[in-house]
Amino acid sequence: MNKPFIIGIAGGSGSGKTFFLKCFLEHFSDNEVCLISQDDYYIPVAHNMTKEENKLYNFDLPSTIDYEHFEDDINRLINGETIIKTEYTFNNPDAIPKVLEIKPAPILIVEGLFILHFKKLSASLDLKIFIEADDDIALQRRLKRDLLERGYSHDDAMYKWINHVVPAYKEYLLPYKNECDRIIVNNTHKAEDIICVTEEISKDLREKVLS
């Protein structure tokens, strides 16, 4: 198997990265593209925490990621190996984690907040995509997700946004924005706007990588 074409997709919390990825992946079959997410490599700590400790703990730091495991699994995919990984459920005790089977493919997508900050990983990316949204839109998306999907209170979600999320974005992601090949502003609430962007990129990739 030839070395896959590696795409890095980075974006702050609430930038709409998940929806962008969903639209992007719909342009390919399972044997053409695979996805590995930094979020599944958090070092597990939450099970030992009280609710108050969880609120204060800063998950928005590179040190919270098991980078060696993340890098090792990326290298295994590059080398044509399948990896098995337990999904990370963001400390939600009601969520049942899935067992993820990630098979190698000609296009490998690596996504996450810190992928551009991790120098060795960043240097391996063939295409870097930066997704951003206006602060107020990103915050509303974050609040909706934290309250509905992760069981945080409004106060806890706001505490994390102000003290963890925004400082991390400014320190570990924003400085690398101008290094990226594509910068996508995702303020839209219309699916077709993002579908158009992903269609354009996927068409280009299909010609470059899969033809």
C-alpha positions in Angstrom: 0.0 0.0 0.0 1.3 3.5 -0.9 1.6 6.1 1.7 -1.8 7.7 2.2 -2.5 11.4 1.4 -2.8 12.9 4.9 -5.3 15.7 5.6 -5.2 17.7 8.8 -8.4 19.4 9.8 -8.2 21.8 12.8 -10.7 24.1 14.3 -11.6 25.5 17.6 -14.6 24.4 19.7 -17.8 25.3 18.0 -16.2 26.0 14.7 -18.4 23.3 13.1 -15.6 20.9 12.5 -17.8 17.8 13.1 -20.4 18.9 10.6 -17.7 19.8 8.1 -16.2 16.3 8.5 -19.6 14.6 8.2 -20.3 16.4 4.9 -16.7 15.8 3.6 -16.8 12.0 4.4 -20.1 11.6 2.4 -18.1 12.3 -0.8 -16.1 9.1 -0.3 -16.6 5.4 0.3 -15.2 3.7 3.4 -12.4 2.2 1.5 -11.3 5.5 0.1 -10.9 7.5 3.3 -10.4 6.9 7.1 -10.6 9.3 10.0 -8.7 9.4 13.3 -9.7 12.0 15.9 -7.4 13.5 18.6 -10.5 13.6 20.9 -10.2 9.8 21.3 -6.8 10.1 22.8 -7.5 12.1 26.0 -5.7 10.6 29.0 -8.5 9.2 31.1 -8.8 11.1 34.4 -12.4 12.0 34.8 -13.5 8.8 36.4 -11.5 9.8 39.5 -12.9 13.3 39.8 -15.7 14.9 41.7 -18.1 17.1 39.7 -16.2 20.2 41.0 -12.8 18.8 40.1 -14.1 18.1 36.6 -15.3 21.6 36.2 -11.9 23.0 37.2 -9.8 20.5 35.2 -8.5 22.0 32.0 -9.0 19.5 29.1 -7.9 22.2 26.6 -4.2 21.6 26.9 -1.9 19.5 24.7 -0.7 17.7 27.9 -4.2 16.1 28.3 -3.6 14.1 25.1 -1.8 10.8 25.0 0.2 12.0 22.1 2.5 9.0 21.8 -0.5 6.7 21.4 -2.1 9.1 18.9 1.1 9.3 16.9 1.6 5.5 17.0 -1.9 4.8 15.7 -1.4 7.4 12.9 1.8 5.7 11.9 0.1 2.3 12.0 -2.6 3.5 9.6 0.1 5.0 7.3 1.8 1.6 7.3 -1.5 -0.1 6.3 -2.5 -1.5 9.6 -6.1 -1.5 11.1 -6.4 0.0 14.6 -9.0 -0.7 17.3 -9.8 2.2 19.6 -12.4 2.9 22.3 -14.3 6.1 21.7 -13.9 8.9 24.2 -17.2 10.0 25.7 -16.2 13.3 27.2 -16.9 12.4 30.8 -20.6 11.8 30.1 -21.5 8.8 32.4 -24.7 8.1 30.4 -22.8 7.6 27.1 -21.8 4.1 26.2 -18.4 4.3 24.3 -18.2 2.6 20.9 -15.4 0.4 19.9 -13.9 2.0 16.8 -12.3 0.0 14.0 -10.3 2.3 11.8 -9.0 0.7 8.6 -6.3 2.2 6.4 -7.3 4.0 3.2 -5.7 6.1 0.5 -6.8 9.3 2.2 -6.2 9.7 5.9 -7.9 12.5 7.8 -6.4 13.6 11.2 -8.6 16.0 13.1 -8.3 17.9 16.4 -7.5 21.0 18.3 -3.8 20.5 18.7 -2.8 18.7 15.5 -1.0 21.8 14.1 0.7 22.4 17.5 2.2 18.9 17.5 5.2 19.8 15.2 6.1 16.3 14.0 2.4 15.6 13.2 1.9 18.9 11.5 5.0 18.4 9.3 3.5 15.1 8.0 0.3 16.6 6.7 -0.1 17.0 3.0 -3.1 19.3 3.2 -4.0 21.5 6.2 -7.5 22.8 6.6 -8.4 25.4 9.2 -12.1 25.8 10.2 -13.2 28.9 12.1 -16.4 30.6 13.2 -17.2 34.0 14.8 -16.9 33.9 18.6 -20.6 34.3 19.3 -21.6 31.6 16.9 -18.9 29.2 18.2 -20.1 29.8 21.8 -23.7 29.1 21.0 -22.7 25.8 19.3 -20.5 24.9 22.3 -23.2 25.7 24.8 -25.8 23.6 22.9 -23.5 20.7 22.8 -22.2 20.9 26.4 -25.7 21.2 27.9 -27.5 18.6 25.7 -24.8 16.1 24.9 -22.3 16.3 27.8 -24.5 17.1 30.7 -22.8 20.3 31.9 -24.7 23.1 33.6 -24.7 26.5 31.9 -22.4 27.9 34.5 -19.9 25.1 34.1 -20.0 25.4 30.4 -19.3 29.1 30.5 -16.5 28.6 33.1 -14.8 26.2 30.7 -15.3 28.5 27.7 -13.8 31.6 29.3 -11.0 29.9 31.3 -10.1 27.0 29.1 -11.5 27.0 25.6 -10.7 30.5 24.4 -7.2 30.7 25.9 -6.3 27.3 24.4 -7.6 28.4 21.0 -5.5 31.6 21.1 -2.3 29.7 22.2 -2.4 26.3 20.5 -4.4 26.8 17.3 -4.7 30.4 16.1 -0.9 31.0 15.6 -0.9 28.2 13.0 -3.8 29.5 10.9 -1.7 31.2 8.3 0.3 27.9 7.7 -2.9 26.2 6.5 -3.7 25.5 2.8 -7.4 26.2 3.2 -9.1 28.5 5.7 -12.9 27.9 5.9 -15.2 30.3 7.7 -18.1 28.3 8.9 -20.7 30.7 10.3 -23.5 29.3 8.2 -26.5 27.4 9.4 -27.2 26.1 5.9 -25.9 22.6 5.2 -25.7 23.3 1.5 -23.0 26.0 2.0 -20.6 23.5 3.7 -21.6 20.7 1.3 -20.5 23.0 -1.6 -17.1 23.6 0.0 -16.5 19.9 0.8 -17.6 19.0 -2.7 -15.0 21.3 -4.2 -12.2 19.9 -2.0 -13.2 16.3 -2.5 -13.3 16.7 -6.3 -9.8 18.0 -6.3 -8.6 15.1 -4.0 -10.3 12.6 -6.2 -8.4 13.8 -9.2 -5.1 14.0 -7.3 -5.2 10.9 -5.1 -7.8 8.5 -6.3 -7.6 8.7 -10.1 
